[in-house]
Each structure stands twice: as C-alpha cells, then as structure tokens.
Amino acid sequence: MLYVLLATHSPEACPTSNSRTKELLLRVAPDIPGIAEKSGVTILAGPFVNREHTVIVIAEAEKSENVDRFLVDSRIAQWNRVHILPSLKMEEVLDQVRESESVF
C-alpha cells in the first residue's frame, strides 16, 4: 500500500527557529532511512520540505501499523501534525474506474 505523509508544524516548532527541534532533527535525520527499513517502510520519495512548514513523504508499507511505527521511531510526530493518506498508483485507479459503474 502506498501512503502520502503530510507533516505540518508551526513556525515556533520549525527546526529553523526552535533549537530543541533543530537538535532533534540533526540527530535523527541521518537515521531516517534505517528507521524506515526497520519499521517495514520503504520511502519512495522525500522527505521533501518547503517554506510552508510542511514535510512530504511518499512511502510504501504492507500495513498502516508499519507507517505508524516509522513516525514514532523517527520522532517526526513529536513536532509535526501528520496526515496519512492511503493512496493508489494511477494505473490501479484507472483499472477501478474502468470496472466501476458510472453514477451519471
């Protein structure tokens, strides 16, 4: 299953302005690939960051519990509000559209 993770934080919690968050991020960031692997998560794209205080990750995992474990162990959820969007590849959606009965 694919998951799009949208993690947002306030300017006050941003590593660019918060020394504790900065220290945490600098300590944990190099370990994120290993944490993902240990959690049963494959990072397909990202983490991407922007000036909107949002982190975007596209990941794959067999179970949502693996994604949750990744978020806890990476400590991303400690300074972000994380929206987890289960997602499908476009090819899978197109197959579903072809097989579905239209409403209108």
SULVENTA-V989431 format. One record per residue. N is the residue number from 1. PSI is psi in radians with two decimals (999 if undefined). D_LAST is the distance of its C-alpha to the last C-alpha in Angstrom with 1 decimal. Layout:
{{N | PSI | D_LAST} {N | PSI | D_LAST}}
//
This chain:
{{1 | 2.44 | 29.8} {2 | 2.58 | 29.5} {3 | 2.34 | 30.1} {4 | 2.12 | 30.1} {5 | 2.13 | 32.8} {6 | 1.88 | 33.0} {7 | 2.14 | 36.4} {8 | 2.60 | 37.4} {9 | 2.85 | 40.8} {10 | 2.79 | 42.7} {11 | -0.56 | 45.2} {12 | -0.49 | 47.9} {13 | -0.10 | 46.9} {14 | 2.39 | 46.5} {15 | -0.34 | 49.0} {16 | -0.27 | 50.1} {17 | -0.21 | 51.4} {18 | 2.01 | 52.0} {19 | -0.60 | 55.0} {20 | -0.75 | 54.1} {21 | -0.70 | 50.5} {22 | -0.85 | 52.0} {23 | -0.77 | 54.6} {24 | -0.86 | 52.0} {25 | -0.80 | 49.7} {26 | -0.54 | 52.6} {27 | -0.70 | 53.9} {28 | -0.56 | 50.6} {29 | -0.77 | 48.7} {30 | -0.38 | 50.8} {31 | -0.11 | 50.0} {32 | -0.78 | 46.2} {33 | -0.74 | 45.7} {34 | -0.66 | 48.1} {35 | -0.74 | 46.5} {36 | -0.85 | 43.1} {37 | -0.81 | 44.6} {38 | -0.56 | 46.5} {39 | -0.14 | 43.3} {40 | 0.49 | 41.4} {41 | 2.35 | 39.2} {42 | 2.11 | 38.9} {43 | 2.03 | 38.4} {44 | -0.56 | 36.3} {45 | 2.49 | 36.4} {46 | -2.96 | 38.3} {47 | 2.38 | 39.6} {48 | 2.44 | 38.7} {49 | 2.77 | 40.1} {50 | 3.08 | 39.8} {51 | 0.02 | 41.3} {52 | 0.20 | 38.5} {53 | 0.75 | 40.2} {54 | 2.39 | 37.4} {55 | 2.31 | 37.9} {56 | 2.27 | 35.1} {57 | 2.37 | 35.4} {58 | 2.13 | 33.2} {59 | 2.84 | 34.5} {60 | 2.42 | 34.0} {61 | 2.66 | 35.2} {62 | -0.60 | 34.9} {63 | 2.61 | 34.8} {64 | -0.48 | 33.9} {65 | -0.55 | 37.5} {66 | -0.71 | 38.8} {67 | -0.76 | 37.0} {68 | -0.77 | 38.4} {69 | -0.73 | 41.9} {70 | -0.79 | 41.7} {71 | -0.67 | 40.9} {72 | -0.86 | 43.8} {73 | -0.54 | 46.3} {74 | -0.22 | 45.5} {75 | 0.23 | 45.9} {76 | -0.66 | 42.9} {77 | -0.20 | 41.7} {78 | -0.47 | 45.0} {79 | 0.19 | 44.5} {80 | 2.66 | 40.7} {81 | 2.12 | 37.6} {82 | 2.18 | 35.5} {83 | 2.20 | 31.7} {84 | 2.03 | 30.8} {85 | 1.78 | 27.3} {86 | 2.35 | 26.6} {87 | 2.87 | 24.9} {88 | 2.70 | 23.9} {89 | 2.63 | 24.8} {90 | -0.68 | 22.3} {91 | -0.69 | 22.8} {92 | -0.70 | 21.9} {93 | -0.75 | 18.6} {94 | -0.69 | 17.8} {95 | -0.75 | 18.7} {96 | -0.70 | 16.5} {97 | -0.77 | 13.4} {98 | -0.65 | 14.6} {99 | -0.30 | 15.0} {100 | 2.72 | 11.9} {101 | 2.25 | 9.1} {102 | 2.54 | 5.7} {103 | -0.68 | 3.8} {104 | 999 | 0.0}}
//
